[in-house]
Amino acid sequence: MAPKKTDLEAERQIAADQELRARCDLTISRAAEMMVADGASLEMIIDRIVTYATAQCLSTFGKGDALKLHQQGIRAVREGTFDHLIPDRTIN
């Protein structure tokens, strides 16, 4: 049985995870900027990122778990998790 993490170890892990998440977000943002510089439309960028994520989910977790992960994202949109990102004027 693995030893239980102390509160300090748990806090450090949370901070490390948050830092890694921020670096991943920055990497994705930079990749999108490169696609824009190459002339890709927003629709194409979204398509490529979603397609990549879907392929990774399927090849790593299988169809059932990939569907569950995508449903979590859909649920978050439906529940308003990202509403603060919606500008006054949107495409639809």
N, C-alpha and C positions, 0 to 999 in steps of 0.2 A: 504494500500500500504506500502510495506517495505521501510524503509529509505535507501537512496543510500549510498553505502560504500565509505569511503574516500579513497584517493590514498594510504595512509599509511595502512589502513585496507586491501586493495586489495593486496598490496605488501606483507603484513604479511601472507595473505592467500596463495599466490603463493609460498612463502618460505615454509610454512607448508605443502602444497601439494607436493612440490619437496622433502622435507624430508621424507614424508610418502612413496612416490614413491621409494626413495632410500632404505628405510627399507624393502619394499615389494620385491624389486629386490634382496636384500641380503637374505631374507627368501627363495625365490625361488632358489637362488644359493646354499644355504646350503642344501636345500631339494635335489637338484640334486647331490651334493657331497655325501649325505647319500645314494642315489640310486646307485651311482658308487661304494661306499664302500660295498654295498650289492651285487655287481656283475652285475648290470644292464648295458646293452650296451647303447650307445648314442641314437641309434634308439629307444630303449624301453623307455628311459627317455623322448624323444621328443614325442613319441606316448602317453605316460601317461599324460604329461602336456597339450598337445593339446586336448586330449580327455576330461580331466577335464575342461579346459577352454570352450570347446564346450558345454559340458553338463550344465555348469553354465550359459552360454549365453542363451541356449534354455530354461532352466527352469526359468530364470529370465526375459528375454525379449521376448521370443517367436521366432518362426522360422524366420520370416521376418527380425527382427532386428538382430538376431544372424547371418544371412547371410550377412547383411550389415556390421557388425563388422568384420567378417572374410574377406570380400571383401576389407575393408580398409587395413587390414594387407597384403593381396595379392598385392594391389596397391602399398603399401610402398616398398615391395620387388621389384616389377616390375620397380618402379621409381628410385631405387638405394639408398633408405634411409639407408639401412644396408650394402652397398657395402664396407664401411670402415672396416667391420668385416671379410671380406673374405680374408683368408690367401693366400699365393702364390700357395699352393697346396691344392686343395679341392677334395672331393670325386667325384664330377661331374662338 
